[in-house]
């Protein structure tokens, strides 16, 4: 399994963990942090973020 597929399957978990650690975050801030954490392998858009 490619890392990007693994990250996509874990998107909700990644978002929840970020919010737990950082508290409130803006959508853009979350997308940038996810990109940083995954070393650029998962570049999510707001369209994918907000339903999650």
MMTF fields as JSON, N, C-alpha, C and O atoms, coordinates in Angstrom:
{
  "mmtfVersion": "1.0.0",
  "mmtfProducer": "UNKNOWN",
  "numBonds": 207,
  "numAtoms": 208,
  "numGroups": 52,
  "numChains": 1,
  "numModels": 1,
  "chainsPerModel": [1],
  "groupsPerChain": [52],
  "chainIdList": ["A"],
  "bondAtomList": [4, 2, 8, 6, 12, 10, 16, 14, 20, 18, 24, 22, 28, 26, 32, 30, 36, 34, 40, 38, 44, 42, 48, 46, 52, 50, 56, 54, 60, 58, 64, 62, 68, 66, 72, 70, 76, 74, 80, 78, 84, 82, 88, 86, 92, 90, 96, 94, 100, 98, 104, 102, 108, 106, 112, 110, 116, 114, 120, 118, 124, 122, 128, 126, 132, 130, 136, 134, 140, 138, 144, 142, 148, 146, 152, 150, 156, 154, 160, 158, 164, 162, 168, 166, 172, 170, 176, 174, 180, 178, 184, 182, 188, 186, 192, 190, 196, 194, 200, 198, 204, 202],
  "bondOrderList": [1, 1, 1, 1, 1, 1, 1, 1, 1, 1, 1, 1, 1, 1, 1, 1, 1, 1, 1, 1, 1, 1, 1, 1, 1, 1, 1, 1, 1, 1, 1, 1, 1, 1, 1, 1, 1, 1, 1, 1, 1, 1, 1, 1, 1, 1, 1, 1, 1, 1, 1],
  "groupList": [{"groupName": "UNK", "atomNameList": ["N", "CA", "C", "O"], "elementList": ["N", "C", "C", "O"], "formalChargeList": [0, 0, 0, 0], "bondAtomList": [1, 0, 2, 1, 3, 2], "bondOrderList": [1, 1, 2], "singleLetterCode": "X", "chemCompType": "L-PEPTIDE LINKING"}],
  "groupTypeList": [0, 0, 0, 0, 0, 0, 0, 0, 0, 0, 0, 0, 0, 0, 0, 0, 0, 0, 0, 0, 0, 0, 0, 0, 0, 0, 0, 0, 0, 0, 0, 0, 0, 0, 0, 0, 0, 0, 0, 0, 0, 0, 0, 0, 0, 0, 0, 0, 0, 0, 0, 0],
  "groupIdList": [1, 2, 3, 4, 5, 6, 7, 8, 9, 10, 11, 12, 13, 14, 15, 16, 17, 18, 19, 20, 21, 22, 23, 24, 25, 26, 27, 28, 29, 30, 31, 32, 33, 34, 35, 36, 37, 38, 39, 40, 41, 42, 43, 44, 45, 46, 47, 48, 49, 50, 51, 52],
  "secStructList": [7, 7, 2, 2, 2, 2, 2, 2, 2, 6, 2, 2, 2, 2, 2, 2, 2, 2, 2, 2, 2, 2, 7, 1, 7, 7, 2, 2, 2, 2, 2, 2, 2, 2, 2, 2, 2, 6, 6, 6, 1, 7, 7, 7, 7, 2, 2, 2, 2, 6, 6, 7],
  "xCoordList": [0.845, 0.0, 0.89, 1.847, 0.569, 1.325, 1.025, -0.056, 1.98, 1.796, 0.615, -0.13, 0.427, -0.66, -2.023, -2.94, -2.164, -3.411, -3.617, -4.736, -2.548, -2.619, -3.017, -3.85, -2.429, -2.762, -4.217, -4.9, -4.695, -6.089, -7.049, -8.077, -6.731, -7.565, -7.515, -8.381, -6.499, -6.31, -6.593, -6.27, -7.183, -7.372, -8.145, -7.735, -9.246, -10.038, -9.214, -9.277, -8.447, -7.622, -6.548, -6.293, -5.927, -4.891, -5.476, -4.877, -6.645, -7.294, -7.657, -7.401, -8.246, -8.64, -7.423, -7.483, -6.339, -5.12, -4.557, -4.125, -4.556, -4.092, -4.934, -4.399, -6.242, -7.131, -6.964, -7.083, -6.69, -6.46, -5.196, -5.173, -4.149, -2.871, -2.866, -2.317, -3.466, -3.351, -4.588, -4.526, -5.694, -6.932, -7.557, -7.505, -8.14, -8.783, -7.759, -6.679, -8.136, -7.283, -8.179, -9.288, -7.695, -8.391, -8.153, -7.179, -9.06, -8.936, -7.615, -6.972, -7.204, -5.931, -4.769, -3.849, -4.823, -3.774, -3.692, -2.602, -4.85, -4.89, -4.292, -3.486, -4.682, -4.155, -2.643, -1.967, -2.108, -0.655, 0.056, 1.126, -0.532, 0.075, 0.051, 1.015, -1.038, -1.128, -0.062, 0.605, 0.092, 1.123, 2.51, 3.337, 2.761, 4.05, 4.283, 5.358, 3.271, 3.387, 3.644, 4.438, 2.969, 3.089, 4.22, 4.358, 5.026, 6.174, 5.735, 6.422, 4.588, 4.093, 3.385, 2.922, 3.288, 2.645, 1.127, 0.472, 0.569, -0.878, -1.128, -0.871, -1.632, -1.933, -3.446, -4.02, -4.098, -5.557, -6.057, -5.395, -7.226, -7.868, -8.959, -9.353, -9.429, -10.524, -11.755, -12.53, -11.939, -13.074, -13.033, -14.078, -11.847, -11.721, -11.706, -12.128, -11.21, -11.074, -12.414, -12.693, -13.24, -14.461, -15.462, -16.094, -15.634, -16.509, -15.94, -16.691, -14.613, -13.98, -14.193, -13.739],
  "yCoordList": [-1.182, 0.0, 1.244, 1.336, 2.176, 3.417, 4.265, 4.176, 5.071, 5.936, 6.88, 7.112, 7.435, 8.384, 7.719, 8.357, 6.448, 5.727, 5.503, 5.605, 5.203, 5.004, 6.301, 6.293, 7.407, 8.706, 9.075, 9.572, 8.834, 9.159, 8.371, 8.9, 7.134, 6.309, 6.744, 6.382, 7.524, 7.978, 9.464, 10.036, 10.094, 11.542, 12.013, 12.97, 11.361, 11.774, 11.678, 12.561, 10.611, 10.421, 11.5, 12.038, 11.813, 12.849, 14.192, 14.915, 14.529, 15.803, 15.864, 16.87, 14.807, 14.792, 14.915, 15.607, 14.26, 14.337, 15.756, 16.258, 16.405, 17.785, 18.696, 19.532, 18.531, 19.372, 19.106, 20.017, 17.851, 17.52, 18.214, 18.75, 18.196, 18.765, 20.29, 20.926, 20.873, 22.315, 23.101, 24.325, 22.429, 23.157, 23.62, 22.914, 24.793, 25.305, 25.6, 26.131, 25.236, 25.505, 25.882, 25.365, 26.775, 27.107, 25.996, 25.249, 25.897, 24.87, 24.924, 23.896, 26.135, 26.288, 25.807, 25.152, 26.136, 25.731, 24.206, 23.636, 23.557, 22.094, 21.505, 20.577, 22.043, 21.493, 21.621, 20.71, 22.731, 22.925, 22.001, 21.473, 21.808, 20.929, 19.47, 18.736, 19.052, 17.687, 17.493, 16.459, 18.479, 18.41, 18.283, 17.501, 19.047, 19.007, 17.647, 17.062, 17.153, 15.88, 14.72, 13.826, 14.742, 13.636, 13.867, 13.131, 14.894, 15.219, 15.424, 15.011, 16.064, 16.403, 15.282, 15.488, 14.106, 12.982, 13.104, 12.537, 13.836, 14.041, 15.534, 16.227, 16.018, 17.43, 17.548, 17.397, 17.815, 17.844, 19.25, 20.246, 19.296, 20.569, 20.812, 19.911, 22.048, 22.355, 21.518, 21.163, 21.202, 20.374, 18.975, 18.361, 18.467, 17.156, 17.277, 16.372, 18.417, 18.616, 18.794, 18.116, 19.684, 20.035, 18.88, 18.782, 18.009, 16.845, 15.908, 15.268, 15.83, 14.976, 15.569, 15.004],
  "zCoordList": [0.0, 0.0, 0.0, 0.769, -0.851, -0.901, 0.332, 0.914, 0.711, 1.874, 1.7, 2.653, 0.49, 0.28, 0.509, 1.027, 0.128, 0.364, 1.862, 2.364, 2.557, 4.002, 4.691, 5.598, 4.269, 4.854, 4.596, 5.491, 3.376, 3.055, 3.934, 4.357, 4.209, 5.073, 6.521, 7.317, 6.863, 8.242, 8.409, 9.451, 7.415, 7.432, 8.656, 9.313, 8.968, 10.14, 11.419, 12.274, 11.545, 12.734, 12.821, 13.899, 11.703, 11.677, 12.087, 12.883, 11.547, 11.867, 13.341, 14.003, 13.857, 15.268, 16.184, 17.201, 15.839, 16.643, 16.626, 17.664, 15.469, 15.394, 16.28, 17.008, 16.215, 17.009, 18.502, 19.32, 18.848, 20.25, 20.76, 21.868, 19.939, 20.349, 20.318, 21.218, 19.3, 19.074, 19.502, 19.619, 19.734, 20.021, 18.715, 17.708, 18.735, 17.526, 16.435, 16.692, 15.207, 14.048, 12.879, 12.742, 12.048, 10.81, 9.792, 9.887, 8.812, 7.784, 7.055, 6.843, 6.664, 5.953, 6.812, 6.323, 8.077, 9.009, 9.1, 9.144, 9.127, 9.176, 7.906, 7.972, 6.743, 5.484, 5.415, 4.937, 5.881, 5.851, 6.836, 6.535, 7.997, 8.995, 8.53, 8.744, 7.899, 7.361, 6.287, 6.245, 5.433, 4.389, 5.014, 4.545, 6.066, 6.76, 7.421, 7.291, 8.128, 8.842, 7.879, 8.172, 6.734, 5.773, 4.773, 3.796, 5.029, 4.159, 2.71, 1.775, 2.545, 1.212, 0.477, -0.645, 1.07, 0.391, 0.367, -0.507, 1.318, 1.35, 1.347, 2.332, 0.227, 0.071, -0.011, -1.089, 1.113, 1.115, 0.821, 1.114, 0.244, -0.064, 0.98, 1.721, 1.012, 1.93, 1.586, 2.474, 0.309, -0.129, 0.458, 0.671, 0.721, 1.358, 2.872, 3.591, 3.341, 4.785, 5.473, 6.461, 4.977, 5.703, 5.855, 6.906, 4.864, 5.123, 6.187, 6.924, 6.265, 7.279, 8.649, 9.644]
}
